[in-house]
């Protein structure tokens, strides 16, 4: 559990480092791609993982691996496709007033890092933790806090999306 928590902290700082100099326009587009890609991953990755499980003879203790791989596979493919489509459709970057660009670019990079880390924490909590692979009950209080606050932004996005679409599933949040 300690290593998973450290990995999430590392993902956040790596996300900040990768987006700090990208600018307001690129970071805004990337944030939208991450949010939409995360929703596509949750809605499409779980059925993809279940389809692969049906096709292969998988032991019950390995089922969560296929669902996890399906979610992350759909996420990576969808974000990549959306990013390429945006780059091809608009070759000119929007330019903002330089003071706004200098202040809001890194701030939007922070939002990108938070949302990507939140997606990672959400998928780790919903798939391996719920499968009993990594018992969160044995974790220290600070580790539970990192996961609670770490998954919150993407958890709220998924919760609102599920409520607005009327989706009922074991994977979607019911009220917590």
WOBEL-V993059 format. One line per field, one symbol per residue. phi: phi as a letter, one per 20 degrees, with the letter a starting at -180 (. if undefined). psi: psi as a letter, one per 40 degrees, with the letter a starting at -180 (. if undefined). burial: 1 if it has 9 or more other C-alpha atoms within 8 Angstrom, else 0. A space follows every 50 residues. Layout:
phi = ???
psi = ???
burial = ???
//
This chain:
phi = .fffffffffffffffffdfdenffffffffffffffffffffdffffff fffffdedfgfdfffffffffffffffffffffffffffcfeffddggff ffeeffffffffffffffffffffffdffffnfcfffefffffffgffff egffgfffffffffemedbffefdre
psi = ddddddddddddddddddedediddddddddddddddddddddddddddd dddddighideedddddddddddddddddddddddddddgehihhihddd ddddddddddddddddddddddddddcdddeedhhedeiidddddddddd edddddddddddddefhhiddiiee.
burial = 10001001001111110011011111111110111111111101111111 01100000000011011111111111011001100100000000000001 11011101111111111111111111111000001000100011111001 11111011100100000000011000
//
